[in-house]
Amino acid sequence: MRVNCREDRGFTLIELVVAMSIMGFFTAIVATAIAQMYHTANQAEATQSLQSRLNVVFERLDTEIRYAAAISTPSTGEDGQDHYVEYLNVNGGTQLCTELRLRDGVLQRRTWTSGDTPSGGWSTLAGEITSSTPFTVSSNGNVRQQLRLSLTATFASTGPAAGSHTTEFLFTALNSDASATTSNATVCGEGRAAP
């Protein structure tokens, strides 16, 4: 006597294709979510690193500009690309001029004794910086001069963490007199004549 029993030992081709399609769909969703998480994490890390670099620049300039006696009127270089501003500090009996310059995406600084021609080189404060108006001088109720830095820093031009961050710093020169803006306009002007 023979029993006609059919044994199922596998899947049909249609069942296999349907299962693989469903699994591929869910794999694509999970892979996209993981890629987005990495992108967000990379961008957050790059933004934090950039903000940290800009905070170091802020702290360095804050100690200088806070005690400045005068801030010059910001201007651009002959080619219209470079942006400059100078400020005067009195250290004991010595008057020190400091010039900030934004040139070719680099924020730079140099210092010299007032009345002398600057002979020192430029030191770099930050790179990958852009701004159409990086320096603005105003007065705080006609009492103190204020210097506003408006900077856009790029932390990556391509890749998963590509982006930029715009920040503004406002410094108040506590030893300045905003009512003397005519004499302050050309303070430390000899720096612009020397490259």
C-alpha contacts under 8 A as a table, 3 or more apart, distances in Angstrom:
res1	aa1	res2	aa2	distance
11	F	15	E	6.14
11	F	16	L	6.46
12	T	15	E	5.31
12	T	16	L	6.38
13	L	16	L	5.11
13	L	17	V	6.23
14	I	17	V	5.19
14	I	18	V	6.21
15	E	18	V	5.25
15	E	19	A	6.17
16	L	19	A	5.20
16	L	20	M	6.16
17	V	20	M	5.18
17	V	21	S	6.11
18	V	21	S	5.13
18	V	22	I	6.29
19	A	22	I	5.26
19	A	23	M	6.18
20	M	23	M	5.03
20	M	24	G	5.95
21	S	24	G	5.06
21	S	25	F	6.15
22	I	25	F	5.16
22	I	26	F	6.45
23	M	26	F	5.31
23	M	27	T	6.08
24	G	27	T	5.00
24	G	28	A	6.13
25	F	28	A	5.26
25	F	29	I	6.48
26	F	29	I	5.08
26	F	30	V	6.25
27	T	30	V	5.16
27	T	31	A	6.01
28	A	31	A	5.11
28	A	32	T	6.08
29	I	32	T	5.26
29	I	33	A	6.28
30	V	33	A	5.11
30	V	34	I	6.22
31	A	34	I	5.15
31	A	35	A	6.13
32	T	35	A	5.12
32	T	36	Q	6.16
33	A	36	Q	5.13
33	A	37	M	6.23
34	I	37	M	5.05
34	I	38	Y	6.31
35	A	38	Y	5.18
35	A	39	H	6.18
36	Q	39	H	5.00
36	Q	40	T	6.12
37	M	40	T	5.18
37	M	41	A	6.10
38	Y	41	A	5.06
38	Y	42	N	6.01
39	H	42	N	5.18
39	H	43	Q	6.13
39	H	160	P	5.41
39	H	161	A	6.44
40	T	43	Q	5.17
40	T	44	A	6.09
40	T	161	A	7.82
41	A	44	A	5.13
41	A	45	E	6.11
42	N	45	E	5.14
42	N	46	A	6.13
42	N	160	P	6.83
42	N	161	A	5.31
43	Q	46	A	5.07
43	Q	47	T	6.06
43	Q	160	P	7.19
43	Q	161	A	4.36
43	Q	162	A	7.10
43	Q	163	G	7.66
44	A	47	T	5.10
44	A	48	Q	6.12
45	E	48	Q	5.12
45	E	49	S	6.16
46	A	49	S	5.09
46	A	50	L	6.10
46	A	155	F	6.25
46	A	156	A	8.00
46	A	161	A	6.59
47	T	50	L	5.09
47	T	51	Q	6.06
47	T	155	F	7.04
47	T	164	S	7.88
47	T	165	H	7.22
48	Q	51	Q	5.13
48	Q	52	S	6.09
49	S	52	S	5.09
49	S	53	R	6.36
50	L	53	R	5.12
50	L	54	L	6.26
50	L	153	A	7.51
50	L	155	F	6.37
50	L	165	H	7.98
51	Q	54	L	5.04
51	Q	55	N	6.04
52	S	55	N	5.07
52	S	56	V	6.45
53	R	56	V	5.26
53	R	57	V	6.60
53	R	126	A	7.52
54	L	57	V	5.03
54	L	58	F	6.17
54	L	126	A	7.41
55	N	58	F	4.87
55	N	59	E	6.13
56	V	59	E	5.22
56	V	60	R	6.22
57	V	60	R	5.22
57	V	61	L	6.19
57	V	125	L	6.19
57	V	126	A	7.31
58	F	61	L	5.29
58	F	62	D	5.79
58	F	169	F	7.10
59	E	62	D	5.07
59	E	63	T	6.57
60	R	63	T	5.92
60	R	64	E	7.04
61	L	64	E	5.21
61	L	65	I	5.93
62	D	65	I	5.34
62	D	66	R	5.64
62	D	171	F	6.40
63	T	66	R	5.57
63	T	67	Y	7.03
64	E	67	Y	5.91
64	E	68	A	6.54
64	E	89	N	7.46
65	I	68	A	4.93
65	I	87	Y	7.21
65	I	89	N	7.92
65	I	171	F	6.42
65	I	172	T	6.97
65	I	173	A	5.55
66	R	171	F	6.41
66	R	172	T	5.59
66	R	173	A	4.46
66	R	174	L	5.62
66	R	175	N	7.68
67	Y	89	N	6.59
67	Y	173	A	5.55
67	Y	174	L	5.56
67	Y	175	N	5.58
68	A	71	I	7.16
68	A	87	Y	6.25
68	A	88	L	5.40
68	A	89	N	4.60
68	A	90	V	7.33
68	A	173	A	5.10
68	A	174	L	6.81
68	A	175	N	5.75
68	A	176	S	6.35
69	A	87	Y	7.44
69	A	88	L	5.53
69	A	89	N	5.60
69	A	90	V	6.92
69	A	173	A	6.75
69	A	174	L	7.52
69	A	175	N	4.72
69	A	176	S	4.32
69	A	177	D	7.49
70	A	87	Y	5.59
70	A	88	L	5.30
70	A	89	N	7.55
70	A	145	Q	7.35
70	A	173	A	7.30
70	A	175	N	7.56
70	A	176	S	5.09
70	A	177	D	7.22
70	A	184	N	5.59
70	A	187	V	6.89
71	I	85	V	7.45
71	I	86	E	5.88
71	I	87	Y	4.24
71	I	88	L	6.49
71	I	137	V	7.50
71	I	145	Q	6.96
71	I	147	L	7.60
71	I	173	A	7.87
71	I	176	S	7.77
71	I	184	N	6.01
71	I	185	A	7.15
71	I	187	V	6.76
72	S	85	V	6.00
72	S	86	E	5.27
72	S	87	Y	6.02
72	S	137	V	7.89
72	S	184	N	5.40
72	S	185	A	4.45
72	S	186	T	5.48
72	S	187	V	5.26
72	S	188	C	7.34
72	S	189	G	7.83
73	T	85	V	6.48
73	T	86	E	7.78
73	T	136	T	7.99
73	T	137	V	6.60
73	T	184	N	7.50
73	T	185	A	4.78
73	T	186	T	6.83
74	P	83	H	7.20
74	P	84	Y	5.55
74	P	85	V	4.53
74	P	86	E	7.56
74	P	135	F	6.13
74	P	136	T	6.57
74	P	137	V	7.12
75	S	83	H	5.80
75	S	84	Y	5.42
75	S	85	V	6.73
76	T	79	D	7.76
76	T	80	G	5.32
76	T	81	Q	6.55
76	T	82	D	5.29
76	T	83	H	4.32
76	T	84	Y	5.95
77	G	80	G	5.16
77	G	81	Q	6.31
77	G	82	D	4.90
77	G	83	H	6.20
77	G	84	Y	7.35
78	E	81	Q	7.80
78	E	82	D	7.91
79	D	82	D	7.17
80	G	83	H	7.74
81	Q	103	R	6.96
81	Q	104	D	7.81
82	D	101	R	6.78
82	D	102	L	5.72
82	D	103	R	4.87
82	D	104	D	7.50
83	H	101	R	5.50
83	H	102	L	5.21
83	H	103	R	6.84
83	H	133	T	7.88
83	H	134	P	7.19
83	H	135	F	7.58
84	Y	99	E	6.90
84	Y	100	L	5.70
84	Y	101	R	4.63
84	Y	102	L	6.79
84	Y	135	F	7.51
84	Y	192	R	7.85
85	V	99	E	5.77
85	V	100	L	5.45
85	V	101	R	6.81
85	V	135	F	6.81
86	E	97	C	6.80
86	E	98	T	5.51
86	E	99	E	4.26
86	E	100	L	6.23
86	E	187	V	7.03
86	E	188	C	6.16
86	E	189	G	7.49
87	Y	97	C	5.84
87	Y	98	T	5.48
87	Y	99	E	6.62
87	Y	187	V	6.95
87	Y	188	C	6.89
88	L	95	Q	6.72
88	L	96	L	5.77
88	L	97	C	4.68
88	L	98	T	6.48
88	L	114	S	7.87
88	L	187	V	6.97
88	L	188	C	6.80
89	N	95	Q	5.78
89	N	96	L	5.16
89	N	97	C	6.37
89	N	98	T	7.92
90	V	93	G	6.65
90	V	94	T	5.75
90	V	95	Q	4.50
90	V	96	L	6.15
91	N	94	T	5.21
91	N	95	Q	6.20
91	N	96	L	7.09
94	T	113	T	7.22
95	Q	113	T	5.95
95	Q	114	S	5.41
96	L	111	T	6.75
96	L	112	W	5.78
96	L	113	T	4.62
96	L	114	S	5.42
97	C	111	T	5.51
97	C	112	W	5.36
97	C	113	T	5.91
97	C	114	S	5.49
97	C	188	C	5.73
98	T	109	R	6.93
98	T	110	R	5.65
98	T	111	T	4.33
98	T	112	W	6.63
98	T	188	C	7.76
99	E	109	R	5.60
99	E	110	R	5.48
99	E	111	T	6.45
99	E	191	G	6.97
100	L	107	L	7.14
100	L	108	Q	5.72
100	L	109	R	4.63
100	L	110	R	6.92
101	R	106	V	7.99
101	R	107	L	5.77
101	R	108	Q	5.14
101	R	109	R	6.32
102	L	105	G	6.47
102	L	106	V	5.58
102	L	107	L	4.52
102	L	108	Q	6.26
102	L	129	I	7.84
102	L	130	T	7.97
102	L	134	P	7.53
103	R	106	V	5.33
103	R	107	L	6.59
103	R	108	Q	7.63
105	G	127	G	5.98
105	G	128	E	5.08
105	G	129	I	4.56
105	G	130	T	5.48
106	V	124	T	6.86
106	V	125	L	7.58
106	V	126	A	5.89
106	V	127	G	4.42
106	V	128	E	6.17
106	V	129	I	5.78
107	L	124	T	6.09
107	L	125	L	5.49
107	L	126	A	5.22
107	L	127	G	6.28
107	L	129	I	6.79
108	Q	122	W	5.94
108	Q	123	S	5.49
108	Q	124	T	4.50
108	Q	125	L	5.43
108	Q	126	A	7.26
109	R	122	W	5.49
109	R	123	S	5.35
109	R	124	T	6.51
109	R	125	L	6.94
110	R	120	G	6.82
110	R	121	G	6.50
110	R	122	W	5.03
110	R	123	S	6.31
111	T	118	P	7.29
111	T	120	G	7.23
112	W	116	D	7.03
112	W	117	T	7.48
112	W	118	P	5.37
112	W	119	S	7.40
112	W	120	G	7.26
113	T	116	D	5.73
113	T	118	P	7.71
114	S	188	C	6.28
115	G	188	C	7.45
115	G	190	E	7.22
116	D	190	E	7.49
117	T	190	E	6.22
117	T	191	G	6.76
117	T	194	A	6.92
118	P	190	E	7.54
118	P	191	G	5.98
118	P	194	A	6.52
124	T	127	G	7.44
126	A	129	I	6.98
127	G	153	A	7.69
128	E	153	A	5.60
128	E	154	T	5.47
128	E	155	F	7.36
129	I	151	L	6.36
129	I	152	T	5.59
129	I	153	A	4.52
129	I	154	T	6.57
130	T	134	P	7.94
130	T	151	L	6.12
130	T	152	T	5.18
130	T	153	A	6.39
131	S	134	P	5.23
131	S	150	S	6.73
131	S	151	L	5.48
131	S	152	T	6.01
133	T	136	T	7.18
133	T	150	S	6.85
134	P	148	R	7.72
134	P	149	L	5.25
134	P	150	S	4.75
134	P	151	L	5.92
135	F	147	L	6.76
135	F	148	R	5.72
135	F	149	L	4.99
135	F	150	S	6.67
136	T	147	L	5.72
136	T	148	R	5.08
136	T	149	L	6.74
137	V	145	Q	6.84
137	V	146	Q	5.55
137	V	147	L	4.66
137	V	148	R	6.34
138	S	145	Q	5.80
138	S	146	Q	5.17
138	S	147	L	6.61
138	S	148	R	8.00
139	S	142	N	5.22
139	S	143	V	6.58
139	S	144	R	5.53
139	S	145	Q	4.44
139	S	146	Q	5.57
139	S	178	A	5.67
140	N	143	V	5.59
140	N	144	R	5.13
140	N	145	Q	6.11
140	N	146	Q	6.58
140	N	172	T	7.91
140	N	178	A	7.65
141	G	144	R	7.30
142	N	145	Q	7.73
142	N	177	D	7.74
142	N	178	A	5.17
142	N	179	S	5.84
143	V	176	S	7.82
143	V	177	D	5.81
143	V	178	A	5.20
143	V	179	S	6.76
144	R	172	T	6.72
144	R	173	A	6.16
144	R	174	L	6.18
144	R	175	N	7.42
144	R	176	S	5.38
144	R	177	D	5.26
144	R	178	A	4.93
145	Q	172	T	6.03
145	Q	173	A	5.55
145	Q	174	L	7.70
145	Q	176	S	5.93
145	Q	177	D	6.58
145	Q	178	A	5.10
146	Q	170	L	6.77
146	Q	171	F	5.50
146	Q	172	T	4.37
146	Q	173	A	5.96
147	L	170	L	5.82
147	L	171	F	5.15
147	L	172	T	6.47
147	L	173	A	7.77
148	R	168	E	6.84
148	R	169	F	5.58
148	R	170	L	4.44
148	R	171	F	6.28
149	L	168	E	5.46
149	L	169	F	5.05
149	L	170	L	6.46
150	S	166	T	7.36
150	S	167	T	6.03
150	S	168	E	4.47
150	S	169	F	6.64
151	L	166	T	5.68
151	L	167	T	5.54
151	L	168	E	6.26
152	T	164	S	6.64
152	T	165	H	5.54
152	T	166	T	4.09
152	T	167	T	6.33
153	A	164	S	5.47
153	A	165	H	5.36
153	A	166	T	6.27
154	T	157	S	6.81
154	T	162	A	7.95
154	T	163	G	6.03
154	T	164	S	4.10
154	T	165	H	6.44
155	F	161	A	7.70
155	F	162	A	6.65
155	F	163	G	6.06
155	F	164	S	5.71
155	F	165	H	7.77
156	A	159	G	7.11
156	A	161	A	6.15
156	A	162	A	4.34
156	A	163	G	5.75
156	A	164	S	7.29
157	S	162	A	5.08
157	S	163	G	6.47
158	T	161	A	7.23
158	T	162	A	4.95
159	G	162	A	5.47
173	A	176	S	5.51
177	D	180	A	5.69
177	D	181	T	7.54
178	A	181	T	5.52
180	A	183	S	5.69
180	A	184	N	6.26
181	T	184	N	4.76
181	T	185	A	5.81
182	T	185	A	5.41
182	T	186	T	7.87
183	S	186	T	6.50
183	S	187	V	7.01
184	N	187	V	5.13
186	T	189	G	5.21
188	C	191	G	6.22
189	G	192	R	5.81
189	G	193	A	7.45
190	E	193	A	5.43
190	E	194	A	6.94
191	G	194	A	5.46
191	G	195	P	7.73
192	R	195	P	6.96
